[in-house]
């Protein structure tokens, strides 16, 4: 969670029973729940309430979850955890590619949901004040990563990344040229050992590459993982 304080969580699902179960579960950890049962209401409640985290189903009346993710991303960088009955890989890759921070398939274990909430929320905490100033600002070629403000620029253009995309890029850029194993990235950035299929990592890398433009800042190392390298 953000620090150790309770979160304000927007739960979006058209199944009242599921909303009730999630509300009861997160309430055991002191979190406050805001509810929405369709896409239009979800976006409205987000803009009115500005929650700390969104738990979002994909299939619902009105705009579907994919559309809602896009609208949330246009409004800010709130962490989005998709909680969906859709288990197809294509749906996961699409959701992560357009800005979701994590994806959990129904049915799920209640302890797993709480663990995912904690992991996603931790990744939104800026590291300002915990590192030397020289480590807070990194410039490689035309790319600048400011960990204090959590901003990324390529030349004069600011690049808008999701919280997880920022943390992944900052993690790789901390050691230019070093090759990071997939398992290590998942452990250190997602802060979990049980995360599962690494397609999630591939989707986030693809999104970072797309946003940074044609230059290949994040390079694949076949059979191992990824490294950050100045394309120049």
WOFEN-V960748 format. One record per pair of residues at least 4 apart in sequence whose C-alpha atoms are under 8 Angstrom apart, sorted by the first residue. I is the first residue (numbers start at 1). J is the second residue. Records with the same first field share a line. If there is no record, write none. Layout:
I->J  J
This chain:
1->5  6  7  117  118  119  120  121  122
2->6  7  121  122  124  125
3->122  125
6->29  30  31  32
7->30  31  32  51  52  53
8->31  32  33  34  51  52  53
9->31  32  33  34  51  52  53  54  55
10->33  34  35  36  42  45  46  51  52  53  54  55
11->19  22  23  33  34  35  36  54  55  56
12->19  35  36  37  38  39  42  54  55  56  57
13->18  19  36  37  38  56  57  60
14->19  36  37  38  57  59  60  61
15->19  37
16->20  37
17->21
18->22
19->23  35
20->24
21->25
22->26
23->27  33
24->28
25->29  110
26->30  31  32  33  114
27->31  32  33
34->45  51
35->42  45
36->41  42  45
37->41  42  60  61
38->42  60  61  62  63
39->43  60  61  62  63  64  65  68
40->44  62  63
41->45
42->46  68
43->47  68  71  72
44->48
45->49  50
46->50  51  72
47->75
51->78
52->78  79
53->78  79  80  81  121
54->78  79  80  81
55->80  81  82  83
56->65  80  81  82  83  84
57->65  82  83  84
58->64  65  66  82  83  84  86
59->64  65  84
60->64  65
63->67  68
64->68
65->69
66->70  94  95  98
67->71
68->72
69->73  80  95  98  99  100
70->74  98  99
71->75
72->76  77  78
73->77  78  99  162
77->161  162  163
78->163
79->100  101  120  121  124  162  163
80->99  100  101  102
81->100  101  102  103  104  117  120
82->95  100  101  102  103  104
83->103  104  105  106
84->103  104  105  106
85->105  106  107
86->91  105  106
87->91  92  105
88->92
89->93
90->94
91->95
92->96  103  200
93->97  199  200  203
94->98
95->99  100  103
96->100  101  102  103  200  203  204
97->203  204  206  207
98->207
99->162
101->120  162  163  164
102->116  120  200
104->108  113
108->112  113
109->113
110->114
111->115
112->116
113->117
114->118
115->119
116->120
117->121
118->122
119->123  190  191  192
120->124  164  190
121->125
123->163  164  167  189  190
124->163  164
126->147  148  149  150
127->131  147  148
128->136  147  148  149
129->148
131->135  136
132->136
133->137
134->138
136->145  146  147  148
137->144  145  146  147  148
138->144  145  146  173  174
139->143  144  145
140->144  230
141->230  232
142->153  154  155
143->152  153  154  155
144->152  153  154  155
145->150  151  152  153  170
146->150  151  152
147->151  170
150->166
151->158  159  160
152->158  159  160  161  166
153->157  158  159
154->158  159  212
159->211  212
160->211
161->165  166  208  211
162->166
163->167
164->168  189  204
165->169  204  205  207  208
166->170
167->171  189
168->172  185  189
169->173  208
170->174
171->175  189
172->176  178  180  218  226  227  228
173->228  229
175->228
176->227  228  229  230
177->227  228  229
178->227  228
179->221  224  225  226  227  228
180->184  185  224  225  226  227
181->185  224  225  226
182->186  198  201  224  225  226
183->187  193
184->188
185->189  190
186->190  191  192  193  195  201
187->191  192  193
188->192
190->195
198->202
199->203
200->204
201->205
202->206
203->207
204->208
205->209  218
206->210
207->211
208->212
209->213  214  215  216  217  218
210->214
212->217
215->231
216->229  230  231
217->228  229  230  231
218->226  227  228  229
219->226  227  228  229
220->225  226  227
221->225  226  227
